[in-house]
Amino acid sequence: MRTLEQSEFYVADAPAILAGYPTVALYVAAILARRLDAANRWLVAVKRRLQTGEPPSVIGKAVEKVEELLSYGGRDPIGW
């Protein structure tokens, strides 16, 4: 992970959050599930593009999108 400026991060105590704030835990799980689903859809699209012989530049852009989705939760746009 890289930051653009000096940053501080805190590691959450997952069992304590789940016990004390189950709604927060469910919200975080939903966000992570959406990100994983979007990344999975892009990976399937990359596989299809590879099988059809798309140019490396097109495939490279799709791989970058998967990285973005998994890194910091970019949105899953329609199309390439």
C-alpha positions as CSV (number, residue, x, y, z in Angstrom):
1,M,0.0,0.0,0.0
2,R,1.3,3.5,-0.8
3,T,0.0,6.8,0.4
4,L,0.3,10.2,-1.2
5,E,1.0,11.8,2.2
6,Q,1.9,10.7,5.7
7,S,-0.9,8.6,7.1
8,E,-1.8,6.6,10.1
9,F,-3.6,3.3,10.1
10,Y,-5.3,1.3,12.8
11,V,-5.9,-2.4,12.8
12,A,-9.4,-3.2,13.9
13,D,-10.1,-5.9,16.5
14,A,-12.4,-8.0,14.4
15,P,-13.9,-10.1,17.2
16,A,-14.6,-7.0,19.3
17,I,-16.3,-5.2,16.4
18,L,-18.4,-8.3,15.5
19,A,-19.5,-8.7,19.1
20,G,-20.1,-5.0,19.8
21,Y,-21.1,-3.7,16.4
22,P,-22.5,-6.4,14.2
23,T,-24.0,-3.9,11.8
24,V,-20.6,-2.4,11.1
25,A,-19.1,-5.8,10.5
26,L,-22.0,-6.7,8.1
27,Y,-21.5,-3.3,6.3
28,V,-17.7,-4.0,5.8
29,A,-18.4,-7.6,4.7
30,A,-20.9,-6.3,2.1
31,I,-18.4,-3.8,0.7
32,L,-15.7,-6.4,0.5
33,A,-18.0,-8.9,-1.2
34,R,-19.0,-6.2,-3.8
35,R,-15.3,-5.5,-4.5
36,L,-14.5,-9.2,-4.8
37,D,-17.5,-9.8,-7.1
38,A,-16.5,-6.9,-9.4
39,A,-12.9,-8.1,-9.6
40,N,-14.0,-11.6,-10.4
41,R,-16.2,-10.4,-13.2
42,W,-13.2,-8.5,-14.6
43,L,-11.0,-11.5,-14.4
44,V,-13.6,-13.6,-16.3
45,A,-13.6,-10.8,-19.0
46,V,-9.8,-10.8,-19.1
47,K,-9.8,-14.6,-19.7
48,R,-12.3,-14.2,-22.5
49,R,-10.1,-11.4,-24.1
50,L,-7.1,-13.7,-23.9
51,Q,-9.0,-16.5,-25.5
52,T,-10.1,-14.3,-28.4
53,G,-6.6,-12.9,-29.0
54,E,-7.2,-9.3,-27.9
55,P,-4.1,-7.0,-28.1
56,P,-1.9,-6.9,-25.0
57,S,-2.8,-3.2,-24.5
58,V,-6.5,-4.1,-24.0
59,I,-5.7,-6.9,-21.7
60,G,-3.3,-4.8,-19.8
61,K,-5.9,-2.2,-19.1
62,A,-8.3,-4.8,-17.8
63,V,-5.6,-6.3,-15.5
64,E,-5.0,-2.8,-14.2
65,K,-8.7,-2.4,-13.4
66,V,-8.7,-5.7,-11.5
67,E,-5.7,-4.4,-9.5
68,E,-7.6,-1.2,-8.8
69,L,-10.7,-3.0,-7.6
70,L,-8.7,-5.2,-5.3
71,S,-6.4,-2.4,-4.0
72,Y,-8.7,0.3,-3.0
73,G,-12.2,-0.4,-4.2
74,G,-12.5,1.3,-7.5
75,R,-15.9,1.2,-9.1
76,D,-16.8,-1.4,-11.7
77,P,-17.7,0.6,-14.8
78,I,-19.7,-0.8,-17.7
79,G,-17.5,-1.8,-20.6
80,W,-13.8,-1.4,-21.0
